[in-house]
């Protein structure tokens, strides 16, 4: 080859490589339909041959291949350019080629997000055999036993210690239970006593453990639902659905009933207490209650708070009780289920977004949020109903008042409206008004962070915040013929989507006993897909997406089932300590975890307790802050309950000592001082559950303007010394009353960090009045 020809060939090679590198490749799914061979090896070989023919070599094919689907159907995922994908799509043996633009939209996302992916052979999920032999008791609206979430395929025999049963009733037989759903009972006497007019023959609810509402089925499947492959929801890409502990056993105790005249669910305290009593007898390991009351709360010794009362006895028997913190956020002091023996849960979002492109006539693209999977709405007239000043018609751009507009205002158009109210009802009604008037879609401007749900019949209703809503409004006002295009929603997961404490999640401080930090912990509770009953609103193939601390609670219950399997002898307080002291104070990517509200701020312990649960770390916490029934009785004495009320709660005669203990000395994995003026000294005790010979050193991150001195600064453990106490001196440099400031107290052995939140408020004026 002469020099000139060589240079020409070299140039062509360089140009070809540049062209190849310039063509952007992304993962595409190539679906080939039914398998043509039973041997999976041959199927995979065929996939590689197809790619080799396309890409030119076996090496390139190997590098490109991401997955070979070879069992249920034939297909593969590979990194391809657009032109390569088109070539494959034109092949006669290829059924379909699509970009991998959607991720699974399922509860599974919760567990991947929290580091509990079943794909990793060495993690808490697999180390505990997925919670096998642990029994999760759920007190709720019942269960839909036919749901695939309660399949017992691959589940072993029922644990020998189980004493419960399967109670027959309306449309429910004892044979509806199995090795997965091992128990189902219902409690209605208290409900009937409080609702004299209730007609059981006319009620749509089942007088049995069967779930009419769907809520109980949903939360039970989040906690311990079995694996269900290829679940999709309303057209979104599917994935494997499962609960937190997929081999744990579920026992349902139905104590909540649908009342048609309220169009809602009500739960009698007495029914709840009976359910808890039976659950204790039946030997459940974890009790999950996605229930709560409202502020003002009953005292912790008041028998009307059936949850606190029943939970005390459950915890005394070694059963961990997990309860929802409530959905009254972002207002302060709204958290419920505040008794210190209860593990109280806040809700966060996932690293997931339902991006819905809105394109205005000026070509500006705005990303709203929706769950719209219908066809694209091409450029359509856009209107904001407002009084033009020269019309006799009534116009209103408030979402709540769209029904006052004449039909011609909205017919054939997409409507923009603004709302300051919370909740899905406003969106649902506004969409109904627009649809009835002949409108084609709705854009709702509202406070960011509120709960997102699809509109009925997949009617396009897209949420934007006030800033984006105002941008759209200004475009409408400045254009004689405004138009907008709405595209179907796209699921985005992982970075750059950020997580946050949900707007609705109830916040601390504790309104009964401010020295007890509540909530304790946070878990994902926004847009969680799980099983439901066929009667549920937005039911799609037996599944529904719901939001609330109701959904975060069973996520924690599932994690606790795994931990219980690993540490069967730990106390409920030990489990709480493990998840609080190891929790993320950021999101799993290390980014700040904000708290949604007006306005957004960085989350603090009153938003999320110890932080976002980190299951893997909680399995080996190093040190635990342990407690038992005696400690809770000391707490009741310390906050001033009288002997008779404490005796009533405890169930036996109890006398507080003359010297009242300090509530600050309660051995919680947190320090909360609501009224600091002079120096206070408090005590904590930690127990080593890590390596026998361990040495921990203290690190203090004090709240602003607060001195925190820990003695000793080093804790030494060995075979004889398993528990060590330390004191904490806290004083303030503030000269005025303050709000709460936050810090941390950390014990570290260079491998583990055992972190507890510190919350301090200076209250000089209050003490001044007390003294004068």
Secondary structure, 3 states (H helix, E strand, C coil): CCHHHHHHHHHHHHHHHHHHHHCCCEEEEEEEECCCCCCHHHHHHHHHHHHHHHHCCHHHHHHHEEEEECCCCEEEEEEECHHHHHHHHCCCCCCEEEECCCCCCCCHHHHHHCCCCCCCCCCHHHHCHHHCCCEEEEEECCECCCCHHHCCCCCCCCCCCCCCCECCECCECHHHCCCCEEEEEECCHHHHHHCCCCCCCCCCCCCCCECCCCHHHHHHHHHHCCCEEEEEECCEEEEEECCCCCCCEEEEEECEEEECCCCEEEECHHHHHHHHHHHHHHCCCEEEECCCCCCCCCCCCCCCCHHHHHHHHHHHCCCEEEEECCCCCCCCCCCCCCCCCCEEEEEECCCEEEEEEEEECCCCEEEEECCCCCCCEEEEEEEECCCCCCCCCCCCCEHHHHHHCCHHHHCCCEEEEECCCCCHHHHHHHHHHHHHCCCCEEEEECCCCCCCCCCHHHCCEEEECHHHHHHHHHHHHCCCCCEEEECCCEEEECCCCCCEECCCCCCCCCCCCCCCCCCCEEEECCCEEEECCCCCCCCECCEEEECCHHHHHHHHHHHHHHHHHHCCCCCHHHHHHHHHHCCECECCCCCECEECCCCCEECCHHHHCCCECCHHHHCCCCEECCCCHHHHHHHHHHCCCCHHHHHHHHCCCCCCCCCCCCHHHCCCCEEEEEEECCCEEEEEEEEECCCCCEEEEEEEECCCCEEEEEECCEEEECCCCCEEEEEEEEEECCCCCCCEEEEEEEEECCCCEEEEEEEEEECHHHHHHHHC
